[in-house]
Amino acid sequence: MSTATGILKTVPVDLGDRAYDIQIGVGIMAQMGTLVGPILKQKHAIIITDENVAKLHLAAAEKSLANAGIKSDAIILPAGEATKSFANFEKLTNQLLELGAERKDTLLALGGGVIGDITGFAAAVLRRGMDFIQVPTSLLAQVDSSVGGKTGINTPFGKNLVGAFHQPKMVVIDLQVLDTLPARELQAGYAEVVKYGLIDDPDFFSWLEENGARLRTGDREAQAYAVAKSCEAKARIVAEDEYEAGKRALLNLGHTFGHALEAECGYDGTLLHGEGVAIGMAMALDTSVRMGLAPKDDLTRYLAHLKSVNMMATASQIGKSLDVDTLLAHMSQDKKVDAGEIVFILGPIGGAATHKGVDLDIIKAVIEDSIDGRGL
């Protein structure tokens, strides 16, 4: 795959009348106005971003829109997971209404997963539905949260428990913005890339074992391949199961554990989403091994890969006192809970599947060992 400036790959998300394209390229923030112009119902976009991203990319986004004859306004939110709250959602919708946002206007989410989620939710409900476009600026958002139409905010009971399915009209991924991403954020986003290999693509996981370090150190060719591969996998699964009635649940591999860790850490930056997912996938593989669903070697390989890219693998590395029963209580609020039972995504590398009726004594033992840093 060429890494020249411009669009490198277009990945379609096949959803009938809600279909859209993921445009992946280098330096395409400057082309954004030209890219999105044809799909706008009227030439007015409201950019929603956060304080950190605004300093780096807002001016370029505004200039690109202006050059294409598109009027824009901007709303700048606080940075961080805590922004996905009822209070901030109310502030955002009020600000949009104060700007006179009309149903035919388009919201443009310029930022990471937090901005994409809260902007998409606002688009889903404001004026009973507005168009929005994802312009993800973090690796995690580029390979996961910007694609598929899941939007929402967090509650004290757990992550993403209030939201809606609302598909974007386009996703514009500029790999160049990854150069401005803090190393910890890039590393956290890498967990969502690894996830696709663990779900159903063992060859991709093997590629990551060989090339993951290149991606994380800024190799553009490796980034382009991994982001495109991840988007293709996400697009395929979403097209098969838009509303998570079946296969799409597999995309939550490790998230039941990871979301519980995030909730207990209070969304205060102690634990980033991708870090929680990386630890959660280790717990899921550990559970799989104990249940005879995966060979021990799969867990060993995964842990070795996390170590090779300097990522956390156990809850003991978070640096916070954690309690098994409290984490289980968070997990009982997971979105996948079915008839009172927690649904887990388990299996060998490349063979993930949903499982109900898992013995909670096994889960408790897995959590305890992760908290204590034992056996992993």
NORDAFEN-V386186 format. One record per backbone hydrogen bond with DSSP energy under -0.5 kcal/mol. NH is the residue of the N-H (numbers start at 1). CO is the residue of the C=O. If there is no record, write none. Layout:
nh=NH co=CO
nh=NH co=CO
//
This chain:
nh=6 co=26
nh=8 co=24
nh=9 co=24
nh=11 co=9
nh=11 co=22
nh=12 co=10
nh=13 co=20
nh=14 co=12
nh=15 co=13
nh=18 co=15
nh=19 co=16
nh=20 co=13
nh=21 co=169
nh=22 co=11
nh=23 co=21
nh=23 co=171
nh=24 co=9
nh=24 co=22
nh=25 co=173
nh=26 co=6
nh=30 co=27
nh=31 co=28
nh=32 co=29
nh=35 co=31
nh=36 co=32
nh=37 co=33
nh=38 co=34
nh=39 co=36
nh=40 co=36
nh=40 co=37
nh=42 co=104
nh=44 co=42
nh=45 co=71
nh=46 co=106
nh=47 co=45
nh=47 co=73
nh=48 co=108
nh=49 co=47
nh=49 co=75
nh=51 co=77
nh=54 co=50
nh=55 co=51
nh=56 co=52
nh=56 co=53
nh=57 co=53
nh=58 co=53
nh=58 co=54
nh=59 co=54
nh=61 co=57
nh=62 co=58
nh=63 co=59
nh=64 co=60
nh=65 co=61
nh=66 co=62
nh=67 co=63
nh=68 co=64
nh=68 co=65
nh=69 co=66
nh=70 co=65
nh=71 co=43
nh=71 co=69
nh=73 co=45
nh=75 co=47
nh=77 co=49
nh=77 co=75
nh=82 co=267
nh=83 co=80
nh=84 co=81
nh=85 co=83
nh=89 co=85
nh=90 co=86
nh=91 co=87
nh=92 co=88
nh=93 co=89
nh=94 co=90
nh=95 co=91
nh=96 co=92
nh=97 co=93
nh=98 co=94
nh=99 co=95
nh=100 co=97
nh=101 co=96
nh=105 co=102
nh=106 co=44
nh=107 co=131
nh=108 co=46
nh=109 co=107
nh=109 co=133
nh=110 co=48
nh=110 co=108
nh=111 co=109
nh=111 co=135
nh=116 co=112
nh=117 co=113
nh=118 co=114
nh=119 co=115
nh=120 co=116
nh=121 co=117
nh=122 co=118
nh=123 co=119
nh=124 co=120
nh=125 co=121
nh=126 co=122
nh=128 co=125
nh=129 co=126
nh=130 co=123
nh=131 co=103
nh=131 co=105
nh=133 co=107
nh=134 co=170
nh=135 co=109
nh=135 co=133
nh=137 co=111
nh=142 co=138
nh=143 co=139
nh=144 co=140
nh=145 co=140
nh=146 co=141
nh=147 co=144
nh=151 co=149
nh=151 co=164
nh=152 co=117
nh=153 co=162
nh=154 co=84
nh=155 co=158
nh=158 co=155
nh=161 co=158
nh=162 co=153
nh=164 co=151
nh=166 co=149
nh=166 co=164
nh=169 co=132
nh=171 co=21
nh=172 co=134
nh=173 co=23
nh=173 co=171
nh=174 co=136
nh=174 co=172
nh=175 co=25
nh=175 co=173
nh=177 co=174
nh=178 co=175
nh=179 co=176
nh=180 co=177
nh=181 co=178
nh=186 co=182
nh=187 co=183
nh=188 co=184
nh=189 co=185
nh=190 co=186
nh=191 co=187
nh=191 co=188
nh=192 co=189
nh=193 co=189
nh=194 co=190
nh=195 co=191
nh=196 co=192
nh=196 co=193
nh=197 co=193
nh=197 co=194
nh=198 co=194
nh=199 co=195
nh=200 co=196
nh=201 co=196
nh=201 co=197
nh=204 co=201
nh=205 co=201
nh=206 co=202
nh=207 co=203
nh=208 co=204
nh=209 co=205
nh=210 co=206
nh=211 co=207
nh=212 co=208
nh=214 co=211
nh=215 co=211
nh=216 co=212
nh=217 co=213
nh=218 co=215
nh=219 co=214
nh=220 co=218
nh=223 co=219
nh=224 co=220
nh=225 co=221
nh=226 co=222
nh=227 co=223
nh=228 co=224
nh=229 co=225
nh=230 co=226
nh=231 co=227
nh=232 co=228
nh=233 co=229
nh=234 co=230
nh=235 co=231
nh=236 co=232
nh=237 co=233
nh=238 co=234
nh=239 co=235
nh=240 co=236
nh=241 co=237
nh=244 co=241
nh=249 co=246
nh=250 co=247
nh=251 co=248
nh=252 co=249
nh=253 co=250
nh=255 co=252
nh=256 co=252
nh=258 co=254
nh=259 co=255
nh=260 co=256
nh=261 co=257
nh=262 co=258
nh=263 co=259
nh=264 co=260
nh=265 co=261
nh=266 co=262
nh=266 co=263
nh=267 co=262
nh=268 co=265
nh=276 co=272
nh=277 co=273
nh=278 co=274
nh=279 co=275
nh=280 co=276
nh=281 co=277
nh=282 co=278
nh=283 co=279
nh=284 co=280
nh=285 co=281
nh=286 co=282
nh=287 co=283
nh=288 co=284
nh=289 co=285
nh=290 co=286
nh=291 co=287
nh=292 co=289
nh=293 co=288
nh=294 co=288
nh=298 co=295
nh=299 co=295
nh=300 co=296
nh=301 co=297
nh=302 co=298
nh=303 co=299
nh=304 co=300
nh=305 co=301
nh=306 co=302
nh=307 co=303
nh=308 co=304
nh=309 co=305
nh=310 co=307
nh=311 co=306
nh=316 co=370
nh=317 co=314
nh=318 co=315
nh=327 co=323
nh=328 co=324
nh=329 co=325
nh=330 co=326
nh=331 co=327
nh=332 co=328
nh=333 co=330
nh=334 co=331
nh=337 co=334
nh=338 co=341
nh=341 co=338
nh=344 co=342
nh=344 co=355
nh=346 co=344
nh=346 co=353
nh=348 co=293
nh=350 co=198
nh=351 co=198
nh=351 co=348
nh=352 co=199
nh=353 co=346
nh=355 co=344
nh=362 co=359
nh=363 co=359
nh=364 co=360
nh=365 co=361
nh=366 co=362
nh=367 co=363
nh=368 co=364
nh=369 co=365
nh=370 co=366
nh=371 co=367
nh=372 co=368
nh=373 co=369
nh=374 co=369
//
